Amino acid sequence: MVGSVGPRPDPFLSPGNTIYRWDLDKPYLRTEFDTIRDLIRTAMEGAELKRTVPGASALLRELRATGPAGIYILSGSPEQMRKVLEEKLRLDGIRWDSFTLKPTFRKLLRGKVRFLKDQVSYKLAALLDARIDAPPETQEVLFGDDAEADAFIYSLYADLGAGRIGTKTLLAVLDRANVYRDEIPSLVRRAQRLPHRDAVRRIFIHLERMSAPDVFEEFGVRVCPFHNYFQPSLVLCKDGAIDEAATLRVAADLVHQHRFGADALVASTVDLAARRHIGRAVAARVAAAACQAEVQQFAGATDALRAFGKQLERKLPTFGDAATVEPMAIDYVDLFSRDRARARAAKRRATWKKR
């Protein structure tokens, strides 16, 4: 294994030393952009009409309450949408430290039409710039989705920073991605300026396209595909980023606002345990806290949380230990085409469902 640093202890996140980087479209907002009609409707929507993915705002508020090193929004939406997107976040009670949007109009004026669909050069450049300016000791947790290449880009960024891959691999990936030639030297210089630290601890991928979680297995356990926001809250509880009460507040939001029941919460927990993203220890802590849920704290969700806790306690003997998050060798050049094919297949499924 190239560049292995060995197993990390559990928990391995320090809340005040952690930067959260969050994509906006699909990980946070239910944004549609598969057709021209979708794009026009999305661009014309006011902040009050934009829909938040269930549980996303609850988890983001809990993470803000931990006093993180930063919450940074990185969106593929054009810069012209800044006002309405910031207004939407404020309506949801979200506070952020930085908000990066795609300079689509400026690139089009320069004749770079491919930039409309190019996520690799845009997101990678933004991530590299942000990491160069970040305090070197900070850790990172990244949120993306399965609609584009987020798992690929985030993992590539993580391994560039850790020094597990170098300029030769980066150049080969940029060539495969058909990045504009004049953009490549700048990306290489940015990558070479990175301090070599294994900073990216977790990569969460929202399965908005309903991709099968196992298609992301070759990225390793660092990438955690999730169906709903209770799942990353459980993993972050395991890692020490939030406590059991915060995890249950995310669950309560899903119960109270989005009609989740105890069965759905149990199924979400069992799914993560089966994929070894969590183990018996954190499940037991959350189950115990849920059984003791107080009406004053969880309002209309209390009964569902108590039922969840009791059901989960009966499941605990079937849980094993979580897998250790440790570096693994990834052939990014070979993986690029397969990941692009996965994203395109997911888009075709989504488009077909709308017909």
N, C-alpha and C positions, 0 to 999 in steps of 0.2 A: 504493500500500500504506500503510495507516494505521499510524503509529507505528513504521515500520521502523527498526531499529538497524543494519542492514547485516549482512553475513556475519560469522559468528564464526570465529576461527581454530580449527584442529584440532591438538591436543586443546583442549577448553575446560572441562574439569572439574578442579578442584583437590580432591584427596581429603579433605584436612583441613578444607576449607571447604564440604563438601557434606552436605546433609541428605537422607536417604532416608526417604520416606514410603511405607508398605507396607500395602495392604489385606490382610486375612487370609483371608477366605473365597474360595476358588477361585484367587487368585494364589498363595497359600501352602498352604492346606489344601484337600484334595479334599472340599469341603463340598457336600452336597445339600440344597436347600431349595425344590424345585419343587412338592412336594406336602405336605399335612399330615403324612403318614407320614414324609417326609424330615425335616421340622422336628422331629418328636418324637424320631426316631432320633438326629439330630444333638445335640439337647439332652441326651439320656440317655447319650451316649457318654463313656467315660472318656478321659483324655489318651492312654493307651497304645493306644487303638483308632483315634484320629484319624490320617488318612493325609496325609503331606506330599506336595505336588506334586513329582515327580522333579526334583532339581537345585536347588530353591528354597532349602533350608537351606544347601547348599554355597555358593551365591552370597552369601547373606546373611552367612555366616561370613567369606567373603573380603572383603566390604565392611566388616564390623566391624574386620577386621585392618588396614585402611587408616587407622584413627583418624579416622572421619568426624565432622562437626559434630553428628551425631545420627542415630539410627535410631528412627523413630516408627511405631508400629502404629496403624492406623485401621481398625476393623472394624465391619461392620453387625450383628454378633452382639450380643445383649442383655447388659447389664452383669452379669446373674446368671451368665454363663458365664465371668467373668474368671478364677476360680481354675483351672478345667480348661484354659483356653486358655493361661494363663501356664505351667502345668505342662507342657503339650505343647511350648511353645517351649524350656523348660529342658531337656526330654528331647532336643531337637534341638541343644542347645548354642548357642542363640541368646541374645544379650544385647541389650536394647533400652533406650531412654531414656524413652519414654513409650508408654502403651497406652490408647487411647481406644475405648470401647465405646458402643453405642447405648443411650440412656436410654429404652428401649421401655416398660417398666413404668410409669415416672413419667408418660409422655405418655398412656398408656392410662387411667390414673387420672383424667386431666384430660379424658377423652372424645375424645382425638385419635387415632381409629382409623386414619386415613389415614397416620399417621406410621409404621405398620408397613411400608408399601411406599415411603415417601418417602425416597429417597436424596439428592435434590438439597439440601434444606434442611439435613439432618443433616450430610452430608459437607462441604458448602460452608462451613457455620458452623464446623465443627471445623478445616478447613484455614485459614480466615481467622483464627481465634483463634490458631492455632499460628504463622502467619506474622507476626502483629502482635507476638508475643512473641519471635520469632527475631532473632538478630543481622542487621542489614540487609544485610550483605555476603555472607551465605551464599547458596549455590545449592541447587537442589532437583532430585531425581530421584524420580518417582512411579511406583508399581507398582499396577496394577489388573487388571480382567478384562473380558471381553465379555458377561458375564451381565447386567449392569446398565448404568448410564450413566457408568461411570468415565471413559472418554475424554472425554465431554462435560463432566462436572463438573470434571475436572482441567484441561482446556483453558480453560474459563470462569474458573476460579480463577487460572490463569496470566495470562490477558489482563486480568483485573481488577487484578492486582498490577502489571502492566506499564503500566497506564493506557491500553491499547488500546481498552477499552470502558468505559462509564461507567454511571451510575445508571439512565438511561433503559432501556438494554439489560437490565440486571440485573432491573429491575422487570418488564419484558415477559417475561423467561424465568421468573421466579418465578410470574407469572400463568399461563403455559402449563403449568408444573409443578404447578399447583393447590396451592401451598404455603398453609398456614393464614395468614389475613390478619394475625393478631396476631404471627406470626413474622417478617413481612417488614421492619418498621422496624429490628429488631435486626440482620438480615442486611445491610441497607443501611448502617447505622452502622458495622458491622464493615468492610465494603468501603471505606468512605470513610476509615477510619483506616489503611489499608494504605500503607506507603511505596512510591512508584512505582519499582519495580525489576523488571527482566526476570529474575526469579530462577529460574523453572522451565526447566531445560535439556532434560530428557527425560521422556517419559511412556511407560511400557511397559505394554502391554495383553496379558495372557495369553489366548490364544484357546481358552479352556476349552470354549466352546460350538461350537468348530470353525467360527467365522465366517470368511468369506473376508477376507484382509488388506486387499483393495482397498476394502472398505466403509468403511474408516477414512481413506482418502486425503484427504477434504476437511478433515480436521483438520491436515493438513500433516505434514512429515517429523519434526517434534518428537514425534509419536505413533508409536511403533514397536510394531505388533502382533507377537507372537511365539508360536511353536508349542512351544518347549521352552527351558529356562533356559540352554542353551549360547548361544542367540541374543542375549539381553541381555548376557551376559558378553562376547561379541565386540564389541558396540556400546560397552560401557563400557570395554573395552580400547582401542578406537579413540579414545574421548573422554578417555583419560588417567586414568580412575578406578581401574582395576586394571591389572596387568601381564600379560604373556603366560603366566607361570607360574600365576597365579591363574586365568586363563581356562581353562587346561588342567586345573587341579584340578577345576573345575566339570565339564568334559568327562569326566574320570576318574571322578567320582562317578556320572555317567550311564552310563558303560560298566560300571563295577564293580557298581553297585547296581541298575541298571535295564536292563541288557542292550542298551545302545546299541552300535552297531558303527561302524567307520570310515565306511561308506557313509552312515549317518544323520548323522554329524557333517559330512561333506562336503556332503550335501544341505541341511543347515541353513545352512551358510556360503554356498552358492551362492544359496539363496533370499534371504538378506539382501542379497547383492551385487546380485541382480537387481532388488530393490526400492530399491537405492541407500542402504541404511542403513549399509553398510560399503563400503569400496573395496579396491583391490588392495594398498595399503600395509599395512594391518593384517592382511589375510589372509596376506600374505607373511611377516610377522613371526611370526604364530601357526603357520604351516606350518613355518617353520624351527625354532621351538622344539619343535614336536611331533616332527619328525624326530630331534631330539637328546634325546628324553625318556629319562630314566634310570629303571632298575628301582627304585632305592631310593626315588624320590619318588612314583612312580605305581603301584607294586605290580602287581596283575593287569591294569591298564589299559594298560601300556606298549606292548604289541604293537599294540593297536588305535590308540593315539595315533600311533605311528610310521607305521602304514599310512595313517591319516588325513592326516598331514603330507605323505607322498609323493603321495597322490592329489590333495590340494589344490594342491600345487606344479604339477601338470600342468594344473590348471584356471585358474591365475593369469592366463595371457594373455587369457582371456575376460572378466576383471574390469575394470570401469572405475573411476571415482572415486566416492566417496560424495557424496550430495547435501548441500548446505550447510543447516544448520538455521538458519532465519531466520523472523521473524514473518510471518504471512499474515493477511489479513482473513477473518474467519469470521462469517457471519450466524447468530448463536446462536439467535435467535428462530425463524428458518426451519428451522434444523437440528434443533431439539429434537424435533419430531414425527417426523422421519425416523429419528433415533437411537432414539427410544422404540419405533417400529415394528420396527426391527432387533432390539432386545433382546427384544421380545415374540415375534418370529418364531423367534429362537434358543431361547427357552424352550419354545415349542411343539415344536420339533424334539427337544429334550432329553426332554420329557415323553413324546412319541410313542415314542422309543426304549426307554423303560422298560416299555411295555405288552407 
